[in-house]
């Protein structure tokens, strides 16, 4: 068994993965088993960019290798095509997508440059694992350099239906480039099916069944591999000193009242304005919750330089003021809106102190917050997860209260059901989900992908 070479937009950390989430845990576990390289962008912009010296750092058997971008590459590849074009299209938001040939050319250029710099580091028996929408064409660039190693790709965000993706200029060319990978993994069956349909309907591919596609003379696996978390470790976070400190502060603040918790980056895919409207509807339709139930929304900014995100932040600030002005009392604030991030141990305590976890994206690849909320609960008195039907996690968490995030009435009714749910039912739903999270964890996810790609030798 050869080394593993992981390619992703950002690299690491190799240590203290407790701050970084399920993906880092899974990748570090896989890398330390085989040894290898973790390759990607340094997060820095420099004059030399991808032509500059490789930044290398070694920890035991794993070497982190990073490259800078030039300002032009950052503007066209990262802020441009990746986040102004691909992100909205793949999240079903054609209305927000920017279609600009210059941005696409910049994206393809960076993929090619990164492949060129990685190529000499690859050894004959390495397995390569490429991650996410930043590197859709990367595999084809490696193949053009006569890299014949097995290459897996995993998309962490949704993949839309063919009729929607077809609106992306050169969509056929992008997907054809993806077929250079031996294995393409998706978060949900819906995403995998959308990809297979595009290949059949637009590229004249043949669906061989069991997630196998034949296009021209080649064959590729395109299947769902739902990502998990380290549920047992996260449940222990909820008993850490950081978690206990946050729980104690919250319990004192709440004074016996109930809290609904939401934790999301500020992003139009997360459905935050819709969530605030649903909470307002809860207070309207179920007035017994006034003075008794509050919403805490933790929402660290992301891609703050993009106009769409500036507008969402402004809208959320206005809605918070509107709801609080309408319903607040001397000793009760309906919405607490925190635009900051917390370490994961602290979050575990916040989750555990909250009766309801509210996870209502308009469209999401998986949504690990839903899984972390469940993992953080007390077995003897667990909270209830209210989950959007459009989150990838909904496929494997049917015991949650599943809602349509576009309907304020339906989300409000789901919240009321969660708030009033009897203890025995809460325990039953939680236990099924927690057992599943422990079984289908981050390590099992990475292992299943690696096993399948090893079986697909060219």
N, C-alpha and C positions, 0 to 999 in steps of 0.2 A: 504494500500500500504506500503510495507516494505522498508527497506533501500536499497541503491544501493552500491554494492561493485565492484569497478573498479580495474582491474589488467592490468598493462602495464609495459614495460621494465623500463621506467623512469617515475617519479611521479612529478606532479605539473607543474607549480606553481598554487597555489590557488588564488594568488593575482597578479595584473599586467599581466593578460592574454593577454594584448595588445602586449606583446613582444613574446608570445608563439604561436600564430596562432589559426586557427579555431578549431582544436581538443581540445585544452585546454579550449577554450570558451565553447564548447558544453559539455564537461565532467564536468566542474565546475558548469555550469548551471543545469545539471541533478543531480549532487551530492548535491548541495545546496537546491534543491527542496525537496529531500527525506531524506537528511542526509545520512551518510555512511562512507565508507573507500576507500581510494585510495592506492593501494598496489603495490609494485614493488621493483626494484633494487635501492640502494642508490647512485649508481655511484662510490662507494668506493670498494677497495680491501683490505681485512684484513685476518689475520691468522685464525680467527674463521669462517669467511664467513657466510654462511646461518645458521650456528649453533650458531652464536652470538646473542646478545640482539637485539630485535626489536627496530628500531629507530622510535619514534612516535612524531607527532606534530599535534596539533588540531587547527582548525580555524572554529569558529562557529559550525555547525553541521557536519563538515567533518574532519575525522582523516586521516592524511597521515601516512602510515606504510611502512617502508623501511628495506631492508636487504642488507648486504654486500655480495660480492662473495670472494672466495679464489682466489689466482692467477691461480691455476689450473682450477677452474671453469670458470674464465674469459677467459683463453686461449682456453678451449675446447668448452664451451657453447656459449660465446658471440663473441669473435674474430674468433673462430673456426667454429662450425656447423652453427650458425645463419648467420654469415657474409661471411664465405668462402664456405659454401655449399648451404644453403637455399636461401640466397639473389641472387646469380647468377642463380641458377636453376629456381627460381620463376620469374626472369627477362629474361628468355629464353637464358641464357648464359652458356650452358653446358661446353663450352670450357674453362671457368674460374673456374668451380666448383672443389672443393677438396672433394674427397670421402674417408673418413677415419672412420673406425668403432669406434675408440677411441673418435673422436669428437662427433659422434652421441650418444655414451654412456654418455658423459659429458653433452650433451644437455638434454637428458632424465633425468639424475640425478638431474640437477638444476630445471627442471620442477617439479619433484617429491618433492624435498626439499621445494620449494616455496609453493606448494600445502599443504604440511604437516604443514608449519608454518602458512598459512592462515586459514586452517581448523577450529581451535579452536575459531577463531574470527567471524565465520559465524553464524548468527542467523536464526531461522527457516523460517522467511518470507522474507529474503533478496533475492534480484535479483543480480546475478553476471554477470559482463560484462568484458570479457577478450579481450585484444588487441594484434594483430599482430603476425608476424612469430616467435617471440621469445617464444611463448607459445602454439604451435600447440597441444602438448600432455597434456597440463595442465588440461583440463577438464576431461580427462580420469583418471588422478590422483585423482582429487576431487571425482569422482564417485566411485573409488575404496575405498575411505574413507567413503562411504555411505552418501555423500553430495547429497541430492535430490532436491535442489533448482533449479529454472530455471537458465540456464547459456547460455548467448549469447556470440558469438565470432565475432570479426570483423577483416578482413585482409586488411591492408592499402596498400599493394603492389599487383602486378598482381598475377594471378594464371594461370599457363601455360596449354596447351592442354595435354590430357592423354598420348599421344605418347611421349611427352617431359618429363613429370613428371615421367613416368615409368623408366627413366634412373637413377633416384635417388634410391640408394639401400634402401630397406625397405619402399618404397613409399606407398605400400598398408597398411603397419602397421601404418604409420604416419597418413594417411587419415582415416583409421578405428578409430584411437584414436580421431580424430577430430569429429567423429560422436557421441561422448559423449555429445557434445554441443546440445542444443535444437534448436538454431538458429545460422547459419553461414552467415555472411554478407560479401559482396564483393563490390568493387568500381564500377564495370561495369557489364553489362549483359554478355559480353564475358567471364569475369572471373567466374561468377556464372555458366554459361553454361559449361565451362571447368571442373569445380569441379563436377557438376552433371554427366557429361559424364564419368569422371573417376570412380565415384561410381557405375554407371551402367555397364561400360565395364570391370572394373577390380575387383570390389567387389560384383558383381551380385546384385546390388541394383535395385529398381524399381522406375522409375520416375512417380510420381503421378500427375504431372502437377502443375502449379501455384507455382513452386519453392519448392515443397514438395517431399521428398525422403523417401522410405521405405527400410530399411536394416535389415534383420533378423526380430526381433519383434518390432524394434523401428522406430520412424519417426523423421525426422529433416527438418527444413526449410533451404534452401540454395538459397538466393536471392541477387539481387543487391540493395544496399542502397548508392547511390553516396554521398560522404561527401561534405558539403558546407562550406562556410565561413560566418562570420557576415559582409555581404556586406555593410550594411548601416554604421556600425561602422568604417569599413576600409575606406569608402569614406570620413568620417569625419577626419580620420588620415591625408588625403591628404591636409587638410586645417589647420593642427596643426602648431605651430611655428617651430618644427623640420622639417616638410615637406617643409614649405615655405622657410626656410633657405637653404635647399638642392636644391630646385627648383631655387632659385635666383643664387646660385653658379653655377649650371649647365647651366642656361640660359646665364650667363655671359661668361662662358667657350665656349659654343656652338656658340655664336654670330650669331644667326639666322639660323644656320645649323640644320639638323635633326639628332636625335639620336635613335638608336635601342638599346633596353635594354634586357639583359638576366640575370636571377638570378637563380643560381643552386648551390647545393653542388658539389664539385669535385667528380664525380662518373661516372663509365663507362656506367651506364644506361641513363645518361643525354644527351649523344650525343654531347659533347662539341667540340671535334676535327672535327666532321662532320659539326657542326655549323660554325666554323671558316673557313672551306673550302667553305661553301656556301656563306659566306660574301665575301671571296676573289673572288668567281665566280660572285657575284653581281657587284663588281668593274670591273671585266673583261668584262662581257656581257653588262653592262649598264654603260659605262664610264662617263655618265653625273653625276653619284653619287660621283665621285672622288672629294675630297675637300668639299663635301656638306653633306655627310652622314657618321656617325661613329657608331661603335659598342662598347657599354660598357658591359663587362661581369663581373658580381659580382659572385665570386665563392669561398666561404669559404671552406677550406679543410674538409674532413670527412674520418674517418678510415685511417688516414695518415700512420699508420704502415703497411698497406697491400701493397704488391708489385704492384698490379694492379693500385693503386691510385698514387703511386710514379711515375709510368710510364706515366700516363695521365698528371700529373702536368708538367713533363719534356716535353712532346709532346706539350702541350698548350703554354708553355713558348717559345719553338722553333717556333711554328706557328705564335705567336704574333710578334716575331722578324722578321720572314720572310715577313709577310704581311706589317708590318710597314716599313721595309726596302725597300720594293718594291714600295709602293704607298704613303708614308708620304710626307708632304710638310712642309715648315717652320712653318706654322700656323695651321696645321691639322694633327692629329694622327688618323689613321683608326681604330685601336683596342686599347681600354683601358681595361686591364685585371687586376682586383682587387681581390686578394685572401684574402679577409677580409669579415666580416659580418657587417650588419647595423641593428639598431633597426627598427621595422616595421613602425614606424611613418616616419623615415627618408626615408625608401624604398618607402613609399607611394608618397613622393615628387619626388623621382627619377623616379618612374613609370609615374607620371603625366607630367613630363618634357620630356618624351620620345614619339616620334611619333609612334614607333612600339614596341610592346612586342613580343619577339622571344622566344617561348617555344617549343623546338624540341627534347624531349627525344626519345631515341630509344625504350623505354618501360617504362611506369610509371603507378602506381596505379591510381592516380587521377591527381595530379599536381595542388596545390592550388595557385602557382604563377600566373598561367593563370587567375584564378578568381580574385586574388588580383589586377592584372594589370587592368582588366576591371573595377573593383570597384573604382580604384583610378582616373579614367579619368574625365575630365571636360565634362559635358553634352553638352555644347555648341560647343566644339571643341575636340572631343575624338580621342585618338590614335587607332591603329588597332592591333589586336592580330593575330599573325602568329603562328599556333599551329600544332604540330605533330599529325598525324592520330593515332599514337600509344600511345598518352597520354590518360588516362582514361577520362579526361575532354572533349575530342573531342566528346564523345557520347552526351553530353548535351550542346555543344557550337558550333553548326553547322554554326553559323553566322561568326565565325572566318575564316581567310584564312587557310584552312586545307592543309598540305603539307606532303610529304614523306621525313623524315629526312635523309634517305639514299641517296637521289638524290640531289646533290649540285645544279644542274640546276633547279629542281623544287622549292627548297627553295629560290634560288635567284630570280626566277620569282615571287614567292609569296611575297617576300620582295619588289620587284619593284611594284607589284600591291598595296601593303599596302602604300608605300611611295607616290604613285601618286593617291590614291583613293580620289574621290571627297568628299567634306564635307558632303553633304546630305546623301550619302551612308554610310559614317563613322558613322554619327549620328543614322541612321536607324539600322545598325548592332549592335552598342553599346547599344541602348535602349532596344532591345529585350533581349540581354544577361544580362544586368544589372537588368531588371525586374525579370528575371528568377532566378538570384543569390539572390535577396532579398526574393523571395518566397521560394526557396529550400535552406535555409540557414543551418548553423551548428546545430541550435536548432531543426529545423524540422527533420534533419537527425537523431539525437539521439532519438527524440521522437518517430519516426516511428519504430526504432529498439526496443525500450522499450515496445511500445504497442504490437508489434508482439510477443516478447518473453513472455510477461505476459499472452498472450492468449494460450501459449503452456505449460500448467501445466502438469506435468507427472502424 
